[in-house]
Amino acid sequence: YWISLTMTTQEKAMPEWRQELIRLAQIDINAQRNEYLFPAPKFLGDWLGVEERDNALWFNVFDCVVLILINLSLLPWLMDKPWYLIAVLSGLRIALLGVPKFILALHYSAHRPIIRPVWLNNLLIEYLITPFFGLPPGVYRFHHIIMHHKEDNIYPYDLSSTMPYQRDNFPFCWLHYWLRFEVAVWFELPFYLFRRQYWGMLTQSVAVIVCWYGGNWYLYTHVRPAISLWLFLMPQLILSMALMWGNFCQHLFVDPQ
């Protein structure tokens, strides 16, 4: 009773905006999980060592695999059809699941593996699924875990630092921030790994970037441009804008002085 009375008194003393934040947080905590469209077979999750608390994210990964396989299986039928059907099919696949939900699963799995063994978690999520949702294979961990978390948004060490920019100078600062990432990250990230002497990661990053561009060049020139554009390149362009917009909105713009 005393604890309840004390908390009630404290809540009454809180500003209205803080009470509203707490109310919204409680709604979020108690809300039904909606990271996935349909669950994966239980035996498969058990076989891959998925913990019960990670089921929602595992189902998200499973749904990604299923939708990607459906998308790929329909491509031969679309080879002689108008390009916009390939674009619509890719857009429907991404929209059905939702990029933010997959990015949540990717982010979580990069910090704490969802499936076992760990190499399979990284191979499946970071290398095989990410290209179909707008991220080049294998670079997310290097950029987010190795670089961003280590450098902690400090300019110039964090390649995605927002410190040099003015939030109220829109759109110039945001466009500069996004374009620098979109154009320069392919060179800056390997150079960062080189400076930090992460030789194994440097080799992997260069290899996957070369494979990313080489594979898309081959699809564009020897298979069909629409496949390269709408399965990989356009999602990458759009997602890079969305990710940088998220950073630009959420990061603190702190003057070190």
N, C-alpha and C positions, 0 to 999 in steps of 0.2 A: 504494500500500500504506500509506504513511504517513498520507494523508488518511483512508483507510478505517479505520485503527487509531485515529486521533484522533477521528473521528466516533463510532466504537463506544464509546470511552472516555467521550465526552461524553454519549452516550445512556445509558450505565450510570449516570452521575452525575445524570441527570435524575430528578425525582420521578416516581412511577408515574403520577400523573394526567396529567402532561405527555406521557409516552410514549404514554398511551392516546389523548390528543388528536391526536398526530401520526399514530398508527395509523389513527384514524378519518378524518383528513384525507386520508391516502393512499388509503384506500378510496374516498372521495368523488371524488378527482381521477381515479382510474382506472376509475370505474364507467361503465357504459353510459348514454348520454344517454336520458332518458325524459320529455322535456318535451312530447312530441307523440304522437298516436295513429297518424297515417299521414303520409308525406311529401308535399310538394307537387310538381307536375310540374317537372322540371329547367328546361325552357324558360322557365317563369314566373319562377322565381328569377333566372335569368340576365337576363331582360328587366327585372326590377326592381332589378338591381344588388346582389343579396344576396351577401355574401362567404361563403366556405365555412365559416368558423368560426361564422357566425351562422345556419347552416342549421337547427339544432334549434329556435331561437326563431322563425325564419321559418315553419317547419312548424307550430309552435304557433299562430301568427297565422292561417295558412291553415286549419288545423283549426277555429279559432274561427269563421271566415267560413262554412265549409261547414256546421257544426252550427247556426249562427244561421239560415242560409237554410233548412235543413231544418225547424227549429222554426217559422219564419214561414210556410213553405209549408203546414204542417199546421194552422195556426190557423183558417183558414176552415172546415175540417171539424169543428173542435171548438167552434164558436160556439154550437151548440145542445146541446152535451154538458155533463155535470156539471163544475163548476169545478175539481174536484180533478184532472181529466185534464190541464188546462192547467198546473196546479201540478206534476204528475208529469213532464210533458214538459219543462218548464223546468228542473226539478231534475235530470232525467237528462242534459240537455245540459250543465249546469254540472258535474255529477259525473263525466261521461265524460272531460272534459278536465282538470277540477280547477282551482279558482280560484287556488291558489298558483302553478301553472305559468303561468297567464296573467298574474298579477301580476308574476312574474319577467320575462316578456317585455315587459310594459308598462314596468316599472322600467328595464330595460336600454335599451329603445328611446327612453325619455325622455332618457337620458344620451347614448346613441349610436345614431343611426338604424339600423334593420335593413334597410329598403328605401329605394330612391331613386326619385324626388326626396324631399327631406326633408318637403315639405308633404304629400305623399301618405302618408308614414310617420305623420305626426301626425294627419292626417284619418282614416285607416283605423283606427289602433290607439286613439288617444286620444278620438276623437269617435264613430266608428261602432260599434266593438266594446265599449268599456267599459260602456255602459248595460246591456248584456245580461249583464254579469258583476258588477253591483252598484256601479258607479261612475258618477256623473253625467258626461256628456260634457264633455271639455275642461278640467276643473278639476284633474286630477291634476298636470299640469306646474306650474301656478301654486302649488299647495300644496307639492309635494315639492321641485321644483327651485328655484323662485324664492323661496319662503318658508323651507322647512325647511332646505335646505342653506345658505342664506345666514345664517340666524339660529342654526343649529347647536344646537338644543334649549335655547337660553338663554331663560329666563323673564324678562319677559312677551312678548318679541318673537316667539318661536317659538310659533305657535298650538297646536302639538301637544307642547309641552314637558312633560316629566314631573317637572321639578324641584320643583314645589310639593307633590308627593304623597309619601306613605309607602308603600313597596312592601308592608310587612307589615300595613298597615291594609286588609285585604281582607274584604269586597268594597266597602266604602264608597268608598275612594279610586278604585278602578278604575271603579265605576259613575259617580262624579262625572266622571272623566276622559272616559269614553265618552259620557255624556249631554251634556257640554259640547260635545264635537266634533259629535255628531249633531244637536244643536239649533242651536248657535251658529255653526258653520263657514260656513253659508250667508251670514251677515252679516259675520263676522269676516274671512274671506278677502278679500271685496271691499274692506272697510275697510282692511285691511293694504295692499292694492295702491294704494288711494287715498292712504294716508299716505306710501307710498314714491314716489308720483307716477308709477306705471306706468299711464299713462292708456289705452294700447291694451289691455293685459291686463285692466284694470278693466272696460273696455267689453265685452270678450269674456266675462269671468267673469259679469257681470250678465246678459248676453244668454243664455248657456247655462243659467244657473240658472233664469231666467224660462221659457225653453223647456222645461227639465226638468219644472218644476212645472206649467206650462201644458199640456204634452203629456200628462202623467199625469192631470191633471184631465179633459182631453178624453176620454181613453181610459176613464177611470172612469165618467164621466157620460153619454157619448154612444155608446160602443162596448160595452165590457163590463168591469165592475170587476175580474174575475179576470185579465184581460190586464195591466192596470196593476199590480195587486198582485203577481202571480207572475212577470211578466217583468222588472219594474223595481224596484218599491218594497220588496218583501220581500228580494230579493237585496241591495239597497242597505243595508237595516237590518242584515242578518246580516253582510255584509262589513264594515260600519263597526265592528261589535263585534269581529270578528276582527282587523282592522287595528289598532285601539286596544289590543287585548290583546297583539298583537305588540310595539307600542311600549312598553306598560307593562312587559312582561317583559324587553325587550332594552335599553332606554335606561338610562343611568346616572342614578341619583337622587342628584345631587351638590348639597350645600349650598355656595353660593358663599362663605360665611364659613369 
